[in-house]
Amino acid sequence: MSTVNFSVPDKVKDLFNATFAHKNKSAIIAELMLEAVERENQALRRTDAIDRILARRDTKPSITEEEIRTAREKGRP
């Protein structure tokens, strides 16, 4: 088990201690750290996915409004 030291404003510390009195604060902090890591990883995956989508758009041929309209009408019963 490692020890990690962070500086936080006194107000945050006081609120945290009051909210989580009589609970395992180390476990809560560890869980919050894991959640922060997962949020960051999700943000990176979203950014990567968006970049891939935008890159594909640059390589696909454009179609005209007329082609879109024809395809819509062709697909209607």
C-alpha positions in Angstrom: 0.0 0.0 0.0 1.4 3.4 -0.9 0.9 6.8 0.7 0.0 9.8 -1.4 0.1 13.4 -0.2 -2.0 16.1 -1.8 -2.7 19.6 -0.8 -6.3 20.6 -0.8 -8.0 23.8 0.4 -9.0 23.6 4.1 -12.7 24.0 3.2 -12.6 20.9 0.9 -10.8 18.9 3.6 -13.4 20.0 6.2 -16.3 19.1 4.0 -14.8 15.8 3.1 -14.2 14.9 6.7 -17.7 15.9 7.7 -19.3 14.1 4.9 -17.4 10.9 5.3 -17.0 10.8 9.1 -16.7 7.3 10.5 -15.9 5.9 7.0 -12.7 4.6 5.5 -11.5 7.8 3.9 -8.5 6.1 2.3 -10.8 3.7 0.5 -13.0 6.6 -0.6 -10.0 8.5 -2.0 -8.8 5.4 -3.8 -12.2 4.9 -5.4 -12.4 8.6 -6.4 -8.9 8.3 -8.0 -9.9 5.3 -10.0 -13.1 7.1 -11.2 -10.9 10.0 -12.3 -8.6 7.7 -14.2 -11.6 6.1 -15.9 -13.1 9.5 -16.8 -9.8 10.6 -18.3 -9.5 7.3 -20.3 -13.1 7.7 -21.6 -12.3 11.2 -22.6 -9.3 10.0 -24.5 -11.3 7.3 -26.2 -14.0 9.7 -27.2 -11.4 12.1 -28.7 -9.7 9.3 -30.6 -13.1 8.1 -31.9 -14.0 11.6 -33.0 -10.7 12.0 -34.7 -11.1 8.7 -36.6 -14.6 9.7 -37.7 -13.4 13.1 -38.9 -10.5 11.5 -40.8 -12.9 9.1 -42.6 -15.0 12.0 -43.6 -12.0 13.5 -45.4 -11.5 10.4 -47.4 -15.0 9.6 -48.4 -16.5 11.1 -51.6 -19.0 13.8 -51.2 -22.5 13.3 -52.5 -24.9 16.0 -53.7 -28.2 17.0 -52.3 -29.8 15.6 -55.4 -28.2 12.2 -54.8 -29.4 12.2 -51.2 -32.9 13.2 -52.3 -33.0 10.4 -54.9 -31.8 7.8 -52.4 -34.5 8.9 -49.9 -37.2 8.7 -52.5 -36.0 5.3 -53.8 -36.1 3.9 -50.2 -39.8 5.0 -49.7 -42.6 2.6 -50.4 
